[in-house]
Amino acid sequence: SQIALALERVRLAAEALGTQMKMETEQLRNSLLSAISHDLRTPLAAIVGASSSLVRDDDKLNDHARHELSQTIYDESIRMAELANNLLDMARLEAGAVVLNRQWQPLEEVVGGALAGLATRMVNHPITVKLPHHLPLVEIDSLLIERVFVNLLENAAKYTPLGTPVEISAAIGQNELVVTVSDQGHGIPPGEEKRIFEKFYRITREGNQGGAGLGLSICRSIVEAHGGRIWANNLLSGGAAFHFALPLTESPPMIEHEEIAES
């Protein structure tokens, strides 16, 4: 009967959907395991090598060599901590467990906080900040938007040659503040401008430092949680530009100045 055929089609459609979801889940799990195993193995190998040299050859090492090995252990430990933080942040964002602590903030302070935290890691990439005067306050979670800046700047450092500059700029659009982080690297492969914001997606190029492929995905989740949007494009002059827009739908509160009576 027609009812039986309709029920059968529904059952087959449900089975097909379930199979597709299983395949996507398995693909995501494999991507996650591959990313974690790759990005843990590299710093762990460096830490084991440096620490074993310190233990085995301590009496043969001069102060400079000892410092270099200690610095390697520190740097690679930071890399592992960043991977763990990225995984935890993505899990919280995906689960909707992040509650925005929105406050009216000047963009300059958020940029300054990101640059201060990256002073060591961006030492080989001069950064220019070009923010217009009298930018309006934006109602944001400053810690999360600072994380967006950190991830975009680290991404620029990762995919551009040493010594190439990075620029941070901003402009007022139609009811939104548009922020741009641009570099002078090799640009984004054609057709991958949207894919780079997917979880675990990484551009493969010789000499890249690698990564779990979560940084840009976290940026997208944070910006979208603010009601904004994020995108990227190649520059005609070379390099790539990453833009994110934050809504300016409300006016910041007026600051009342108390009149101080002259004594």
C-alpha positions, 0 to 999 in steps of 0.5 A: 500500500502507499502507506507502507511504501511511505513508511519504508521510504522514511525508514530508509531515509532515517537509516541513510541519515544515521549512516551519514552521521556515523561516517562524519563522526568517524571522520571527525574522530580520525581527524582529531586523533591525527591532529592530536597525535601529530601535534603532541609527538613533535613537542614531546620528542623535542622535550625528551631530547632536550631533557635527556641531554641535560640529564646525561651530559650536564657536566659537559654542557656550558651555560649557553648550551644549558640555556638553549636546552632549557629554552627548548623545553619551555617553548615546546611545553607552551606549544603543548599547553596551547594545543590543550587549551585549543581543544578545551576551548573548542569543546566548550564553544561547541557545547554552548558552554561559553557565556559571554562576559560582554562589557563596553571596551576600547578596541585599542586595549584588547589589541594591546593585551594580545600584543603583550602576550605575543611579544616573544612569539611574534619577535620575527614579525614586525607588527603595525597597528593602524586604528582610526582615532575615536573608534567607538567602544564595542560591547564584547567579551574582551578575553575572547576577542583578545583570543581571536587576535592572538589566534590570527596573529599566530596564524600569520606567523605560522604561514609567512616567512620570517621577517615579513610584517603583519598589520592590524587595522580597523574601519567602521562599516554599516552598523559594524566594526570591521577588523583586519589582520593582514600579512605578506605571506604566500596567501591562501590557496584558491578555493580554500578561503572558507575551508580554512575556518573548518575544524582540523583543516590545515593548509599544507605547505613545506616549512609550515610549523603545523598545528591542530587546525583549530585556531581559525575555527575557534575564531569563527565560533567566538566572532559568531557568538558575538553576532559577528562574521569572519572571512578571509581573502588574498591581497592583490599585493600578495599575502592574505587578509583576515577580517572579522566584523562586530556589530555596532547596533547599540550605543555605548553608555554615556559616562557621567562626570561628577561636578567637583565643588571647589573648596 
